[in-house]
């Protein structure tokens, strides 16, 4: 007898197969289409398909590693689109995906640059709350507590902050506490 797990695996496989076939069709159209605007939209769609395929992998990130071939390929695809088409309205999404992929690779400085770029270039981004929160986490982990606190408080002022609001309040408290400890540490060490 087949369990729900078997049915789920078949559905995931069929999604992966469908994505692969769709990508192959788009690649064929891309080689035949003379209209540059259509070719550009197809290039963006292909990257979306690759992103979805990566996110639907059954192998956990801990097994694929920070430098998995598919993650490296995604980063390269994102960077290629941004280089070839620097002024497209779709680039907000590409910058967002690039920031996530760089973070998954452990390239926090590069991810932070992308996050800062999105927040500067797309101030009304639908990702603003998440990006401020991720920026706060990066600064927190680097022990830049003042910058982390500023980022967490920016979450509280962002639209659509519901998913990050409680954690931002919590992390703001911890960040403030740790910044006070770090301010007073030199005086404690001088006393010793």
C-alpha positions in Angstrom: 0.0 0.0 0.0 1.2 3.5 -0.7 1.3 6.1 2.0 0.9 9.8 1.9 4.7 10.2 1.7 4.7 8.2 -1.6 2.0 10.5 -3.0 3.9 13.6 -1.9 7.2 12.4 -3.4 5.4 11.7 -6.7 3.9 15.3 -6.6 7.3 16.8 -5.8 8.9 14.8 -8.6 6.2 15.8 -11.0 6.7 19.5 -10.0 10.4 19.1 -10.6 9.8 17.4 -13.9 7.3 20.1 -15.0 9.7 22.8 -14.0 12.5 21.2 -16.0 10.2 20.8 -19.1 9.0 24.4 -18.8 12.5 25.6 -18.5 13.5 23.6 -21.6 10.5 25.1 -23.5 11.5 28.7 -22.5 15.1 28.0 -23.5 13.9 26.9 -27.0 11.7 30.0 -27.3 14.6 32.2 -26.1 16.7 31.0 -29.0 14.0 31.6 -31.6 12.3 34.8 -30.4 13.5 38.0 -32.2 11.8 40.5 -29.9 14.3 41.7 -27.3 11.6 42.6 -24.8 10.1 39.1 -25.0 13.6 37.6 -24.7 14.2 39.7 -21.6 11.0 38.6 -20.0 11.8 35.0 -20.8 15.3 35.4 -19.2 13.7 36.7 -16.0 11.1 33.8 -16.1 13.9 31.2 -16.4 15.6 32.6 -13.3 12.3 32.4 -11.4 11.9 28.8 -12.5 15.5 28.0 -11.3 14.8 29.8 -8.0 11.6 27.7 -7.4 13.5 24.5 -8.3 16.2 25.3 -5.8 13.7 26.1 -3.1 11.8 22.9 -3.7 14.8 20.6 -3.5 14.3 17.7 -1.1 17.9 17.8 0.0 18.3 20.1 3.1 20.7 23.0 2.9 23.0 21.3 5.4 23.6 18.6 2.8 23.8 20.8 -0.3 26.3 23.1 1.3 27.0 26.8 1.0 28.6 26.3 -2.4 26.3 23.9 -4.0 26.3 24.0 -7.8 22.7 25.1 -8.0 23.2 27.9 -5.5 26.3 29.1 -7.3 24.4 29.0 -10.6 21.5 31.0 -9.1 23.9 33.7 -7.8 25.5 33.9 -11.2 22.1 34.1 -12.9 20.9 36.9 -10.6 24.1 38.9 -11.1 24.0 38.3 -14.9 20.4 39.7 -15.1 21.3 42.7 -13.0 24.3 43.4 -15.2 22.5 43.0 -18.5 19.3 44.8 -17.5 20.2 47.2 -14.7 17.0 49.3 -14.9 14.2 46.8 -15.1 11.3 47.0 -12.6 11.7 43.3 -11.9 15.1 43.9 -10.4 13.8 44.5 -6.9 12.9 40.8 -6.8 16.2 39.8 -8.3 18.2 41.9 -5.7 16.1 40.3 -3.0 16.8 36.8 -4.2 20.4 37.6 -4.6 20.6 38.9 -1.1 19.0 35.6 0.2 21.3 33.4 -1.9 24.5 35.3 -0.8 23.3 34.9 2.8 22.9 31.1 2.3 26.4 31.0 0.9 27.6 32.7 4.1 28.6 35.9 2.3 27.0 38.2 4.8 28.9 41.3 3.8 27.7 40.9 0.2 24.2 40.1 1.3 24.2 43.2 3.5 25.2 45.3 0.5 22.3 43.9 -1.5 19.9 44.5 1.4 21.1 48.1 1.8 20.8 48.6 -2.0 17.2 47.4 -2.0 16.2 49.5 0.9 17.8 52.6 -0.7 16.5 52.0 -4.2 13.1 50.6 -3.3 12.0 52.4 -0.1 8.5 51.1 -0.4 9.6 47.5 -1.0 7.2 44.8 0.0 10.2 43.2 1.6 11.2 46.2 3.7 10.2 44.6 7.1 12.0 41.4 6.3 15.1 43.2 5.0 15.4 45.5 8.0 15.1 42.4 10.2 17.7 40.5 8.3 20.0 43.6 8.3 19.5 43.8 12.1 20.5 40.1 12.4 23.6 40.6 10.4 24.7 43.6 12.4 23.7 41.8 15.6 25.9 38.8 14.7 28.8 41.2 13.8 28.2 42.9 17.2 27.4 46.3 15.7 24.6 46.7 18.2 23.8 50.4 17.5 23.2 49.5 13.8 21.3 46.4 14.7 19.0 48.3 17.0 18.4 50.9 14.3 17.5 48.1 11.9 15.2 46.3 14.3 13.4 49.5 15.1 13.0 50.2 11.4 11.0 46.9 11.2 8.6 48.3 13.7 7.9 51.3 11.4 7.7 49.2 8.2 4.5 48.3 6.5 3.6 44.6 6.6 5.8 44.0 9.7 3.4 41.5 11.3 5.7 38.5 10.7 8.7 40.3 12.2 7.2 42.7 14.8 7.4 40.5 17.9 10.9 39.2 17.1 12.1 42.8 16.3 10.9 44.0 19.7 12.6 41.1 21.4 15.8 41.6 19.5 15.7 45.3 20.1 15.7 44.6 23.8 18.6 42.2 23.6 20.5 44.5 21.4 20.0 47.4 23.7 21.1 45.2 26.7 24.2 44.0 25.0 25.2 47.5 23.8 25.0 48.7 27.4 27.2 45.8 28.5 29.7 46.5 25.8 29.8 50.1 26.6 30.6 49.4 30.3 33.1 46.6 29.6 36.2 48.8 29.2 35.6 50.4 32.5 35.3 47.0 34.2 38.6 45.9 32.6 40.3 49.1 33.7 39.2 48.4 37.3 40.8 44.9 37.2 
